[in-house]
Amino acid sequence: MSHDEFDLPPLSPDEIHIWRCRWAGGAGERAFAGLLRRYAGDEDVAIARGEHGKPLFRSPHDTLGFNWSHSGDVALLAVGRGPEGFEVGVDVEAVRPRARALELSQRFFAPEETACLRALGEGARLQGFLTLWTAKEAVLKAHGGGLSYGLHRVSFTLGDEGAVPARFDGDVGQAGEWQVHRLALNEGLVSAVAWRGEKRTLRVFTFPL
């Protein structure tokens, strides 16, 4: 399906739209670029890159924040409207065995997060690790600093609804200023979306290629 063959759902300021599609051969990135231009209302707008590689629109389209992520053949795009410079981040990870999850946590996560993972049973530890990882990535991608900012500088607790912001450090802002939500996709994927500001309604769509 071409990106201009269907009606684009209206995006209100109190929503975040999540698009899911296949990534194969870069098809997802091409589909997302077409969707984003339609959201911007400008077929010629160029997708620029921030200092750390984050895709973005320059003024006058910088009220449209967006981010994408892919793992294997699955890709996600998050889009939202806000004030100038509004940003949103999304991350998705395929669930696969990670024998070094606890070691990675000790190296890159906050000490209290590692302690939480260590206390989990073997079966729950991988899910907990990926829940924390995707939440951290989503926040840091929205912030624009990416992994170079430091995963340990945004720490979370694990709750029934996923990762809950606990303590953020530096210009990323206070933990309470952020919205971080787990996305329910399927059992083989763990994903999170994050933005700074008030709560919004999440709407999930599928883009068939």
Secondary structure, DSSP 8 states (H G I E B T S, - for coil): --TTSS------TTEEEEEEEE-GGGHHHHHHHHHHHHHHT-TT---EE-TTS-EE--TTSTTEEEEEEEETTEEEEEEEE-STT--EEEEEEE----TTHHHHHHHHS-HHHHHHHHHS-HHHHHHHHHHHHHHHHHHHHHHT-GGGG-GGGEEEEEETTEEEEEEE-GGG--GGGEEEEEE---TTEEEEEEEESS--EEEEEE---
